[in-house]
Amino acid sequence: MITLHTADEAHAWGMQLSLTLAAGDVIALCGNLGAGKTQITRGIVAGMGSETEVTSPTFTLVHEYLDGRLPVFHFDFYRMETAAEVIGIGWDEFLSEPGVIIVEWADMFPDLLPLGTRWFHIEAQPDGSRQVEERPIA
């Protein structure tokens, strides 16, 4: 478990995580609203070499960042109501793309994520820091 004290630390941690990623990797980010999922995603995308501004895809459902060393497909399951809705936006096709998939609120539909998904649980602490733990979904 690691503790991230600031948004800059979350960004830097995401950049470090990006160095470990390869085509086909899926990253699941789980945590409450404001836990830092999008900030970590910003770091991952920047670490991939993309200069595109990263925003939460809450309303567009998926953002694509194609200008880095690998394409990054950034999903947000927060507003999705059923697994069929996720599949309907092309989920299966994205899984076959030669890039990295990042899913915020992945724990809403854990059965849709492939074996080998890296699950990160982010929890805001009373002091404003965030604790991040990599562990499979329970």
ZAMARGU-4260 file (C-alpha; in steps of 0.2 Angstrom, whole numbers, plus 5000, padded with zeros to 4 digits):
<rodrens>
0) 5000/5000/5000 | 5006/5017/4996 | 5001/5034/5002 | 4999/5049/4990 | 4998/5066/4999
5) 4995/5077/4985 | 4987/5078/4968 | 5005/5080/4961 | 5010/5064/4970 | 4995/5055/4962
10) 5001/5061/4945 | 5019/5056/4948 | 5013/5039/4954 | 5003/5037/4938 | 5018/5042/4927
15) 5028/5028/4936 | 5015/5015/4934 | 5014/5019/4915 | 5032/5013/4914 | 5026/4995/4918
20) 5012/4995/4906 | 5012/4986/4889 | 4999/4984/4875 | 4984/4974/4881 | 4985/4979/4899
25) 4970/4984/4909 | 4970/4995/4924 | 4955/4995/4935 | 4954/5011/4947 | 4941/5009/4961
30) 4937/5022/4974 | 4924/5035/4979 | 4920/5051/4971 | 4935/5062/4973 | 4947/5048/4977
35) 4960/5053/4963 | 4956/5041/4949 | 4956/5054/4936 | 4972/5062/4943 | 4981/5045/4942
40) 4975/5042/4925 | 4982/5059/4920 | 4999/5053/4926 | 4998/5037/4916 | 4993/5046/4900
45) 5007/5059/4903 | 5019/5044/4906 | 5014/5037/4890 | 5020/5053/4882 | 5003/5060/4877
50) 5001/5078/4878 | 4982/5078/4877 | 4973/5085/4891 | 4965/5071/4902 | 4947/5073/4908
55) 4935/5061/4916 | 4924/5052/4903 | 4909/5052/4914 | 4898/5059/4901 | 4906/5053/4885
60) 4910/5036/4893 | 4927/5033/4884 | 4941/5045/4879 | 4955/5039/4868 | 4973/5046/4869
65) 4982/5040/4854 | 4998/5052/4854 | 5009/5042/4866 | 5020/5027/4865 | 5004/5016/4866
70) 4986/5021/4864 | 4976/5023/4880 | 4957/5020/4881 | 4950/5028/4897 | 4933/5022/4902
75) 4921/5028/4916 | 4908/5015/4921 | 4900/5027/4934 | 4885/5031/4924 | 4883/5014/4916
80) 4868/5004/4922 | 4870/4987/4915 | 4884/4976/4908 | 4875/4976/4892 | 4876/4995/4891
85) 4895/4993/4893 | 4896/4980/4879 | 4885/4991/4868 | 4898/5005/4868 | 4911/4993/4860
90) 4919/4986/4876 | 4924/4970/4868 | 4932/4979/4853 | 4943/4990/4864 | 4949/4974/4873
95) 4956/4968/4857 | 4965/4985/4853 | 4984/4985/4855 | 4984/4998/4869 | 4981/5001/4887
100) 4963/5002/4895 | 4960/5012/4911 | 4943/5010/4919 | 4937/5021/4933 | 4923/5013/4943
105) 4928/4996/4936 | 4921/4988/4952 | 4903/4991/4945 | 4905/4978/4932 | 4920/4967/4938
110) 4915/4952/4927 | 4918/4962/4911 | 4936/4964/4915 | 4948/4951/4908 | 4960/4940/4919
115) 4976/4949/4922 | 4967/4966/4925 | 4977/4976/4938 | 4965/4982/4951 | 4969/4997/4961
120) 4959/5002/4976 | 4960/5021/4981 | 4954/5027/4998 | 4953/5045/5003 | 4960/5048/5021
125) 4954/5060/5034 | 4970/5070/5032 | 4967/5072/5013 | 4979/5059/5007 | 4975/5044/4997
130) 4980/5026/5000 | 4982/5015/4985 | 4983/4997/4986 | 4984/4985/4972 | 4974/4969/4975
135) 4961/4959/4965 | 4943/4963/4967 | 4935/4954/4981
</rodrens>
